[in-house]
Structure formats: structure tokens, C-alpha cells
Amino acid sequence: MRRATEHGFTLLEILVVLVVLGILLATLTQGMRFGVQASEKQARSLQLVTDLDAVDRTLRQLIERMKPGGFTGKPPFFVGEARLLSFTSDLPEAFSLSAREADITLAVNAARQLRLFWEPHLTARNGRAPAPASTVLLEGVDHIELSYWGTDGVVPGWQTHWQSQALPGLIRLRIVFVPGSGRLFPDFVIAPKRDRIRP
């Protein structure tokens, strides 16, 4: 018969403690995994917002500087289609080119990249234009959807193709990402500053 002064744990008590510790470790591991996944998802979301903010600022600056045409009545260079936009504008100083004015095209290529192409105009100093160039604005873009708001005698409303001799009142850009990416972003709506006349 066991004496009352003996101390120790029975096998059943040890098994219960081991089961409880196992449950605690499993819960902590799941919690850490969830925390790491949430942190990675937040980092991806912040990166996307940062990228889209840079795209927004770049396109807004280019479209707002769009050339509206000259004093001679020459219409502006502007091609507005549902999936492509071309126009003449002043390049930002960050492009650090000798020629500031350029013909610019925005489109998505076969590699699912939103690309900005530009072809600088002739410079007065050397009489020749720098070579055309391009840069990737965003990766993983399925396509873009462009529409144009008509004013100045044009039928008002959003149109998928622009055919007027004047610039549109507003340009709306929707970025459609590749299926399954889970990325969404509001449309960009930008107004060209059409009151500036090219000298």
C-alpha cells in the first residue's frame, strides 16, 4: 500500500500534460503561420498601392501636360483607342533627356506589362532626336480599358474611341490585372489641360 508521503506523477497525468503541450504548440505554430501570411499579404498590398501611386502620378503628369495644338490651327497629335493611347506631351524632368517634348504611347504588351513608350522630338542644339525608349510601369496586367469624355460640340458621354480634332475633356483608364491575381484598383480619371497653347 502506497504511503501518503510519496510524491510523483502517474503515467496518465504525464500523458495529459503531453497532450495539452502538443495542443498549445500546434496553436502557436498556426498562429505564427497566420501572422507571417498576413504580414506577407500586407506587404504585397502596400507594394501594389505604391506601384499604382507612381503610375498615377506619372500618367497624370504626362496627360495634364498634353499638347493641345498650335496657333496655326494644327490639331494635336492624339490617338485614343480602347486599349491604346498616344499623344504629344512634355516629359518629366526625371527622364533627364535633352529633348523634353515627345510622342508618348501607353499600351500593354504580350508579356502582360503596362509599358510607356516615348519618341522624343528634335532638339534645337544638335538637330536630331534622341532614340525612342520605353519603360515598364506595371507587371501582371491583362489589358487596359480607355474611354474618353466628349465636350466642345462632341456627343457628350464616355466613348471608347476618340475621333475629334480637339482633345477630350477627360480620359479614364482602367487597369485589368491577370485573372487570379486578386488585384483591383479604382479607375484613373485625368483631365488634359487644354487651355495651354503651344507656341
Beta strands, then each sheet from edge to edge (+ up, - down):
strand 1: 78-80
strand 2: 85-90
strand 3: 101-108
strand 4: 113-120
strand 5: 133-139
strand 6: 141-150
strand 7: 157-159
strand 8: 170-177
strand 9: 188-190
sheet 1: 1+ 2- 3+ 4- 5+
sheet 2: 7+ 6- 8+ 9-
end
